[in-house]
Amino acid sequence: MATQLKNLSDFSHTTVPDGSPYKFAIAVAEWNAEITGSLYNGALQTLLKHGVKAENIISVPVPGSFELTAAAEILLQKHKDLDAVICLGCVIQGETRHFDFICDAVANGVSNVGIKHSKAVIFGVLTTDNQQQAIDRAGGKHGNKGDEAAITALKMAELTATV
């Protein structure tokens, strides 16, 4: 697999927009907190690095990844001036089909909230086979998906503002 060989959070090949005109929310799951905390730190630092003012970032914790959809909906209803919502979570495969149901519900829910509000709602949820894969993608050898989610939010905010 290509992911075994590289850091996937390299953005040297693309232009990242200035975030200073935008307002974002980050919803982060508390379940698998070691992983989601790293995702959150990556997303937050990436937004700040690209010019988003700290006062233009709303952060909310939710119990687990399943609740990210509701959080995105609530945030977009209460804060009409948001340019994007970043949803961060981590679901690790276990012995039951629970993993499949949660991953499917969150992916579809996040997408549907974005469509409903015509706003970018970013799926920054790791769906891994094991803890090590999650660690590798939350600041480990494959980068930080939180960084990637923030870059996606910046790019989508710019797209929304310019079309």
C-alpha positions as a Markdown table, in Angstrom:
| # | Residue | x | y | z |
|---|---|---|---|---|
| 1 | Met | 0.0 | 0.0 | 0.0 |
| 2 | Ala | 1.1 | 3.5 | -0.8 |
| 3 | Thr | 0.3 | 4.7 | 2.8 |
| 4 | Gln | 3.0 | 2.5 | 4.2 |
| 5 | Leu | 5.6 | 4.7 | 2.5 |
| 6 | Lys | 4.7 | 8.3 | 3.1 |
| 7 | Asn | 3.3 | 11.0 | 5.3 |
| 8 | Leu | -0.2 | 11.7 | 3.9 |
| 9 | Ser | -0.4 | 15.1 | 5.4 |
| 10 | Asp | 2.0 | 16.8 | 3.0 |
| 11 | Phe | 0.5 | 19.8 | 1.3 |
| 12 | Ser | 3.5 | 21.1 | -0.6 |
| 13 | His | 1.8 | 20.3 | -3.9 |
| 14 | Thr | -1.2 | 22.5 | -3.3 |
| 15 | Thr | -2.1 | 26.1 | -2.3 |
| 16 | Val | -3.7 | 26.6 | 1.1 |
| 17 | Pro | -5.9 | 29.6 | 1.3 |
| 18 | Asp | -5.5 | 32.4 | 3.9 |
| 19 | Gly | -8.0 | 31.6 | 6.7 |
| 20 | Ser | -8.3 | 35.1 | 8.2 |
| 21 | Pro | -11.7 | 35.9 | 6.7 |
| 22 | Tyr | -13.3 | 32.6 | 7.8 |
| 23 | Lys | -15.0 | 31.2 | 10.9 |
| 24 | Phe | -14.9 | 27.5 | 11.8 |
| 25 | Ala | -16.2 | 25.0 | 14.3 |
| 26 | Ile | -14.5 | 21.8 | 15.4 |
| 27 | Ala | -16.5 | 19.0 | 16.9 |
| 28 | Val | -14.3 | 16.4 | 18.5 |
| 29 | Ala | -15.3 | 13.0 | 19.9 |
| 30 | Glu | -14.2 | 12.2 | 23.4 |
| 31 | Trp | -14.2 | 8.4 | 22.7 |
| 32 | Asn | -10.6 | 7.3 | 21.9 |
| 33 | Ala | -9.4 | 10.6 | 23.4 |
| 34 | Glu | -5.7 | 9.9 | 23.0 |
| 35 | Ile | -6.3 | 9.8 | 19.2 |
| 36 | Thr | -9.0 | 12.4 | 18.9 |
| 37 | Gly | -7.0 | 14.8 | 21.1 |
| 38 | Ser | -4.1 | 14.6 | 18.6 |
| 39 | Leu | -6.5 | 15.1 | 15.7 |
| 40 | Tyr | -8.0 | 18.2 | 17.4 |
| 41 | Asn | -4.5 | 19.7 | 18.1 |
| 42 | Gly | -3.5 | 19.1 | 14.5 |
| 43 | Ala | -6.7 | 20.8 | 13.2 |
| 44 | Leu | -6.5 | 23.7 | 15.6 |
| 45 | Gln | -2.9 | 24.4 | 14.9 |
| 46 | Thr | -3.3 | 24.1 | 11.2 |
| 47 | Leu | -6.2 | 26.6 | 11.2 |
| 48 | Leu | -4.2 | 29.1 | 13.3 |
| 49 | Lys | -1.1 | 28.6 | 11.2 |
| 50 | His | -3.1 | 29.6 | 8.1 |
| 51 | Gly | -4.4 | 32.8 | 9.6 |
| 52 | Val | -7.7 | 31.9 | 11.3 |
| 53 | Lys | -8.2 | 34.0 | 14.4 |
| 54 | Ala | -8.6 | 32.0 | 17.6 |
| 55 | Glu | -11.8 | 33.9 | 18.3 |
| 56 | Asn | -13.2 | 32.6 | 15.0 |
| 57 | Ile | -12.8 | 28.9 | 16.0 |
| 58 | Ile | -15.5 | 27.3 | 18.1 |
| 59 | Ser | -14.6 | 23.9 | 19.7 |
| 60 | Val | -17.1 | 21.5 | 21.1 |
| 61 | Pro | -16.6 | 18.0 | 22.6 |
| 62 | Val | -19.1 | 15.3 | 22.0 |
| 63 | Pro | -19.2 | 11.8 | 23.6 |
| 64 | Gly | -18.4 | 9.8 | 20.6 |
| 65 | Ser | -18.2 | 9.8 | 16.8 |
| 66 | Phe | -21.8 | 9.0 | 16.4 |
| 67 | Glu | -22.7 | 12.3 | 18.0 |
| 68 | Leu | -20.6 | 14.3 | 15.5 |
| 69 | Thr | -23.6 | 14.6 | 13.1 |
| 70 | Ala | -25.9 | 16.1 | 15.7 |
| 71 | Ala | -23.1 | 18.5 | 16.8 |
| 72 | Ala | -22.6 | 19.7 | 13.2 |
| 73 | Glu | -26.3 | 20.3 | 12.8 |
| 74 | Ile | -26.6 | 22.2 | 16.1 |
| 75 | Leu | -23.5 | 24.3 | 15.4 |
| 76 | Leu | -24.8 | 25.3 | 11.9 |
| 77 | Gln | -28.2 | 26.1 | 13.2 |
| 78 | Lys | -26.9 | 28.3 | 16.1 |
| 79 | His | -24.0 | 29.9 | 14.3 |
| 80 | Lys | -25.2 | 30.9 | 10.8 |
| 81 | Asp | -21.8 | 32.7 | 10.2 |
| 82 | Leu | -19.8 | 29.5 | 10.2 |
| 83 | Asp | -17.9 | 28.7 | 7.0 |
| 84 | Ala | -17.3 | 25.1 | 7.8 |
| 85 | Val | -17.6 | 22.5 | 10.6 |
| 86 | Ile | -14.7 | 20.0 | 11.1 |
| 87 | Cys | -15.9 | 16.7 | 12.6 |
| 88 | Leu | -13.1 | 14.7 | 14.3 |
| 89 | Gly | -13.4 | 11.2 | 15.7 |
| 90 | Cys | -11.9 | 7.7 | 15.7 |
| 91 | Val | -13.7 | 4.4 | 15.3 |
| 92 | Ile | -11.5 | 1.3 | 15.7 |
| 93 | Gln | -12.7 | -2.1 | 14.4 |
| 94 | Gly | -13.8 | -4.5 | 17.1 |
| 95 | Glu | -15.2 | -8.0 | 17.1 |
| 96 | Thr | -18.8 | -6.9 | 16.2 |
| 97 | Arg | -20.5 | -5.1 | 13.4 |
| 98 | His | -20.9 | -2.0 | 15.6 |
| 99 | Phe | -18.0 | -0.5 | 13.7 |
| 100 | Asp | -19.8 | -0.7 | 10.4 |
| 101 | Phe | -23.0 | 0.8 | 11.7 |
| 102 | Ile | -21.2 | 3.7 | 13.4 |
| 103 | Cys | -18.9 | 4.5 | 10.4 |
| 104 | Asp | -21.8 | 4.4 | 7.9 |
| 105 | Ala | -24.0 | 6.6 | 10.1 |
| 106 | Val | -21.4 | 9.2 | 10.7 |
| 107 | Ala | -20.2 | 9.4 | 7.1 |
| 108 | Asn | -23.7 | 9.7 | 5.8 |
| 109 | Gly | -24.8 | 12.1 | 8.5 |
| 110 | Val | -21.9 | 14.4 | 8.1 |
| 111 | Ser | -22.5 | 14.5 | 4.3 |
| 112 | Asn | -26.3 | 15.1 | 4.8 |
| 113 | Val | -25.8 | 18.0 | 7.2 |
| 114 | Gly | -23.4 | 19.7 | 4.8 |
| 115 | Ile | -25.9 | 19.3 | 1.9 |
| 116 | Lys | -28.8 | 20.6 | 4.1 |
| 117 | His | -27.0 | 23.8 | 5.1 |
| 118 | Ser | -24.9 | 24.3 | 1.9 |
| 119 | Lys | -21.8 | 24.4 | 4.1 |
| 120 | Ala | -18.7 | 22.3 | 4.2 |
| 121 | Val | -18.9 | 19.7 | 7.0 |
| 122 | Ile | -15.6 | 17.9 | 7.0 |
| 123 | Phe | -15.3 | 14.1 | 7.7 |
| 124 | Gly | -12.2 | 13.9 | 9.8 |
| 125 | Val | -13.0 | 10.5 | 11.3 |
| 126 | Leu | -10.4 | 7.8 | 11.4 |
| 127 | Thr | -11.9 | 4.3 | 10.7 |
| 128 | Thr | -9.1 | 1.9 | 11.4 |
| 129 | Asp | -8.6 | -1.8 | 11.9 |
| 130 | Asn | -6.5 | -1.3 | 15.1 |
| 131 | Gln | -5.1 | 1.2 | 17.6 |
| 132 | Gln | -1.7 | 1.4 | 15.8 |
| 133 | Gln | -3.2 | 2.5 | 12.5 |
| 134 | Ala | -5.1 | 5.3 | 14.4 |
| 135 | Ile | -1.8 | 6.4 | 16.1 |
| 136 | Asp | 0.0 | 6.4 | 12.8 |
| 137 | Arg | -2.7 | 8.8 | 11.3 |
| 138 | Ala | -3.0 | 11.1 | 14.3 |
| 139 | Gly | 0.4 | 12.6 | 14.2 |
| 140 | Gly | 2.4 | 9.4 | 13.6 |
| 141 | Lys | 4.2 | 8.2 | 10.5 |
| 142 | His | 1.3 | 8.8 | 8.2 |
| 143 | Gly | 0.7 | 12.4 | 9.3 |
| 144 | Asn | -2.3 | 13.8 | 11.1 |
| 145 | Lys | -5.8 | 13.6 | 9.6 |
| 146 | Gly | -6.7 | 16.5 | 11.8 |
| 147 | Asp | -4.3 | 18.7 | 9.8 |
| 148 | Glu | -5.9 | 17.3 | 6.6 |
| 149 | Ala | -9.4 | 18.0 | 7.8 |
| 150 | Ala | -8.4 | 21.6 | 8.6 |
| 151 | Ile | -6.8 | 22.1 | 5.2 |
| 152 | Thr | -10.0 | 20.7 | 3.6 |
| 153 | Ala | -12.1 | 23.1 | 5.6 |
| 154 | Leu | -10.0 | 26.1 | 4.5 |
| 155 | Lys | -10.2 | 25.0 | 0.8 |
| 156 | Met | -13.9 | 24.5 | 1.0 |
| 157 | Ala | -14.5 | 27.8 | 2.8 |
| 158 | Glu | -12.6 | 29.6 | 0.0 |
| 159 | Leu | -14.6 | 27.7 | -2.6 |
| 160 | Thr | -17.9 | 28.6 | -1.0 |
| 161 | Ala | -16.8 | 32.3 | -0.8 |
| 162 | Thr | -15.6 | 32.5 | -4.4 |
| 163 | Val | -18.3 | 30.7 | -6.5 |
